[in-house]
C-alpha cells in the first residue's frame, strides 16, 4: 500500500513539474513572438492594420510540410536565435482576415489546372 501511495505522489510531482515547464515555455514563446511582431512593425504586412498588435498572426509563406523545415513539435525547444530566424526568414505578419485570405488564395492556386490535359 505504501509503495502505491509513493508512486502516486511521484506521478503527481512529475505531472506538476511538467505542467510548470510547459507554462514557462509557452510564456517564453509568447514573449518571443511579441518581440518579433515589433520587428515587423506591429502591423499587417498586407493591409497595414495596426490597431491591436496582439491579434496579428504569423503566416508561413512556404508551409513547413512543403519546405522540409522541422515540424512545430521540434521547434518548441528552440533557442531564441533559431526561433527568431525562422519567423523573420519564413513568415510574414498579417491580421486574421488577411491570413485567412492568404490560405484561401493558396488553396485556389493548388486547385488551378496547369494544362488542358489536366481536364
C-alpha positions in Angstrom: 0.0 0.0 0.0 2.8 2.4 0.9 4.5 1.7 -2.4 1.3 2.6 -4.4 0.9 5.8 -2.5 4.6 6.7 -3.1 4.2 6.1 -6.9 1.0 8.2 -6.9 2.8 11.0 -5.1 5.7 10.8 -7.5 3.4 10.9 -10.5 1.7 14.0 -9.2 5.0 15.7 -8.6 6.2 14.8 -12.1 2.9 16.0 -13.7 3.1 19.2 -11.8 6.7 19.8 -12.8 5.9 19.1 -16.5 2.9 21.5 -16.3 5.2 24.3 -14.9 7.8 23.6 -17.6 5.1 23.8 -20.3 3.7 27.0 -18.9 7.2 28.5 -18.7 7.9 27.5 -22.3 4.6 28.9 -23.6 5.1 32.2 -21.8 8.7 32.5 -23.2 7.4 31.8 -26.7 4.6 34.4 -26.3 7.3 37.0 -25.3 9.5 36.0 -28.3 6.5 36.3 -30.7 5.7 39.7 -29.4 9.3 40.8 -29.9 9.2 39.5 -33.5 5.9 41.3 -34.1 7.7 44.5 -33.0 10.4 43.9 -35.6 7.7 43.6 -38.2 6.4 47.0 -37.1 3.3 45.7 -35.2 1.2 45.9 -38.3 -0.3 43.7 -41.0 2.1 43.4 -43.9 -0.8 43.1 -46.4 -3.3 45.8 -45.4 -1.5 47.8 -42.7 -3.9 47.0 -39.9 -2.2 48.2 -36.6 -5.0 48.8 -34.0 -4.4 45.7 -31.9 -1.0 44.1 -32.4 -2.0 41.2 -30.1 -4.3 39.7 -32.8 -1.7 39.7 -35.5 -0.6 36.3 -36.7 2.4 34.8 -38.4 1.9 33.2 -41.8 4.5 30.8 -43.2 5.0 31.9 -46.8 6.0 28.3 -47.7 4.3 25.8 -45.5 6.5 23.6 -43.3 5.3 20.4 -44.9 6.4 21.6 -48.4 9.6 23.4 -47.4 11.0 20.4 -45.4 11.6 22.6 -42.3 11.1 20.8 -39.0 7.6 20.4 -37.6 6.3 22.7 -34.8 6.8 19.9 -32.2 10.6 20.1 -32.9 10.7 23.9 -32.7 9.2 24.0 -29.2 12.6 23.7 -27.6 14.5 26.0 -29.9 16.6 28.8 -28.6 15.7 32.4 -29.2 18.1 32.8 -32.2 16.6 29.8 -34.1 13.1 30.9 -33.3 13.7 34.5 -34.4 15.4 33.5 -37.6 12.6 31.1 -38.5 10.0 33.8 -38.2 12.0 36.5 -39.9 13.1 34.4 -42.8 9.9 32.3 -43.5 7.0 34.3 -42.2 5.0 37.5 -42.7 2.9 39.2 -40.1 -0.7 39.6 -41.0 -4.1 40.3 -39.5 -6.5 37.4 -39.1 -8.6 38.5 -42.2 -5.5 38.7 -44.4 -4.2 35.4 -43.0 -7.4 33.6 -44.0 -7.3 35.3 -47.4 -3.8 34.0 -48.0 -4.8 30.5 -47.1 -7.9 30.7 -49.4 -5.7 32.0 -52.2 -3.1 29.2 -51.6 -5.9 26.6 -51.8 -7.3 28.1 -55.0 -3.8 28.1 -56.6 -3.4 24.4 -55.7 -6.7 23.7 -57.5 -5.9 25.5 -60.7 -5.3 23.5 -63.8 -1.9 24.0 -65.3 -2.6 22.3 -68.6 -5.6 21.3 -70.7 -4.5 17.7 -70.3 -5.5 18.1 -66.6 -9.2 18.0 -67.6 
